[in-house]
Amino acid sequence: MNKIREQLKRANPSQQARLKKRAMALLKQKRMYEGQREMTEGQIFNMEQVGFAIDSVKDTVDHVNCLKSATQSLKVEQKKLDIGKIENMQDELQDMFEDNDEIQEILGRSYMMPEDIDDE
C-alpha cells in the first residue's frame, strides 16, 4: 500500500485511476484474509474447547471410578468392625481410667495430716 501511495503522488490522472483500482483490490483482499484469519481462529478456539470438555469428562470418569473403588473398600473394612464391641471397649477403657484416677487419689492421701491446713 505504501508503494501505491508513493506512485499516486507521481502518477498522471490516467495512471492514478489504475493505481486506485489496484489499491481497492488490495484492500478487499486484505479484508478477505482478515475474515479468513478470524474464522480460523474461531475454529481453533472451538477445537480447544472440545478438547477441554473431553479431558474434563475423562477426569470425571476417573474420579467416579476412584469413588466406586473407595466405597467398595470401605464397605469391606467396615464389615470387619463391630460397633457393639467398640462401644464395650470404650466403656471398659473409661471404667479403667476412672479406676486409675481413684487409685491415684487414694495413693495421694496424706497420713496423719489434717486436710484443711492452709499453706500460708
C-alpha positions in Angstrom: 0.0 0.0 0.0 2.8 2.4 0.8 4.3 1.7 -2.6 1.0 2.6 -4.3 0.7 5.8 -2.3 4.1 6.9 -3.5 3.2 6.0 -7.1 0.0 8.0 -6.8 1.9 11.2 -5.9 4.0 10.9 -9.1 1.4 9.5 -11.5 -0.7 11.3 -14.1 -4.5 11.1 -13.9 -4.9 8.0 -16.0 -2.3 6.1 -14.0 -3.9 7.4 -10.8 -7.2 5.7 -11.7 -5.4 2.4 -12.4 -3.5 2.7 -9.1 -6.6 3.4 -7.2 -8.3 0.3 -8.6 -5.2 -1.7 -7.6 -5.3 -0.2 -4.1 -9.0 -1.1 -3.8 -8.4 -4.6 -4.9 -5.6 -4.9 -2.3 -7.8 -3.6 0.4 -10.6 -6.1 -0.5 -8.0 -8.9 -0.5 -6.7 -7.8 2.9 -10.3 -7.8 4.3 -10.8 -11.3 2.9 -7.6 -12.6 4.5 -8.6 -11.0 7.8 -12.0 -12.6 7.7 -10.4 -16.0 6.9 -8.0 -15.5 9.8 -10.8 -14.7 12.2 -12.8 -17.7 11.1 -9.7 -19.9 11.5 -9.1 -18.5 15.0 -12.7 -19.2 15.9 -12.4 -22.8 14.7 -9.2 -23.3 16.7 -10.9 -21.9 19.8 -13.9 -24.3 19.3 -11.5 -27.2 18.9 -9.7 -26.3 22.1 -13.0 -26.0 23.9 -14.0 -29.5 22.7 -10.6 -30.9 23.8 -11.0 -29.3 27.2 -14.5 -30.8 27.5 -13.2 -34.2 26.6 -10.4 -34.0 29.2 -12.9 -32.8 31.8 -15.3 -35.8 31.1 -12.3 -38.2 31.3 -11.2 -36.7 34.6 -14.8 -37.1 35.9 -15.0 -40.7 34.9 -11.7 -41.4 36.6 -12.9 -39.6 39.7 -16.2 -41.6 39.8 -14.2 -44.9 39.3 -12.0 -44.0 42.2 -15.0 -43.2 44.4 -16.6 -46.6 43.5 -13.4 -48.4 44.4 -13.0 -46.5 47.7 -16.7 -47.2 48.6 -16.2 -50.9 48.0 -13.0 -51.0 50.1 -14.7 -49.1 52.9 -17.6 -51.5 52.9 -15.3 -54.5 53.2 -13.3 -52.8 56.0 -16.4 -51.7 57.9 -17.7 -55.3 57.9 -14.7 -56.2 60.0 -15.8 -53.8 62.7 -18.4 -54.5 65.3 -19.9 -51.3 66.7 -21.1 -53.0 69.8 -17.7 -54.4 70.6 -16.1 -50.9 70.0 -18.7 -49.3 72.4 -18.0 -52.0 75.0 -14.2 -51.4 74.6 -14.7 -47.7 75.1 -16.8 -48.2 78.2 -14.2 -50.6 79.6 -11.4 -48.0 78.9 -13.5 -45.3 80.6 -14.0 -47.5 83.6 -10.3 -48.3 83.8 -9.4 -44.7 83.6 -11.9 -43.9 86.4 -10.5 -46.7 88.5 -7.0 -45.4 87.9 -7.9 -41.9 88.9 -9.5 -43.3 92.1 -6.3 -45.3 92.8 -4.1 -42.2 92.3 -6.4 -40.2 94.6 -6.1 -42.9 97.3 -2.3 -43.1 96.9 -2.1 -39.3 97.1 -3.7 -39.1 100.5 -1.6 -37.9 103.3 -1.3 -39.7 106.6 -1.9 -38.1 109.9 -2.2 -34.6 108.4 -5.4 -32.6 108.6 -6.7 -31.9 105.1 -7.7 -28.3 105.9 -4.2 -26.9 106.6 -3.6 -23.5 105.0 -0.1 -23.2 103.4 0.2 -19.6 104.5 
